[in-house]
Amino acid sequence: MSKYDVEVEGRLKKLEQKANDIGVIEAMVSALETKVAALESHSHDTPAASTNNEELSKKIDYLFKHLGLANW
């Protein structure tokens, strides 16, 4: 093979690999879209528990104090 033929063959192999990579990526995106659609349509029978803001604030303050972030 000539030097030109070797170069063209190398470029062709790189393009074919990229085409394969694109196919894999498209399949992954499609699978993710299906999962997102399933999650978006999912609902719970019971409502989410609500948290008292004052209780949550105390817990956050406790964590900040014990992590040394009290003045943060």
GILIN-V377578 format. One record per backbone hydrogen bond with DSSP energy under -0.5 kcal/mol. NH is the residue of the N-H (numbers start at 1). CO is the residue of the C=O. Records with the same first field share a line. If there is no record, write none. Layout:
# GILIN-V377578
NH = CO + CO
This chain:
# GILIN-V377578
6 = 2
7 = 3
8 = 4
9 = 5
10 = 6
11 = 7
12 = 8
13 = 9
14 = 10
15 = 11
16 = 12
17 = 13
18 = 14
19 = 15
20 = 16
21 = 17
22 = 18
23 = 19
24 = 20
25 = 21
26 = 22
27 = 23
28 = 24
29 = 25
30 = 26
31 = 27
32 = 28
33 = 29
34 = 30
35 = 31
36 = 32
37 = 33
38 = 34
39 = 35
40 = 36
41 = 37
42 = 38 + 39
56 = 52
57 = 53
58 = 54
59 = 55
60 = 56
61 = 57
62 = 58
63 = 59
64 = 60
65 = 61
66 = 62
67 = 63
68 = 65
69 = 64
70 = 64
72 = 69
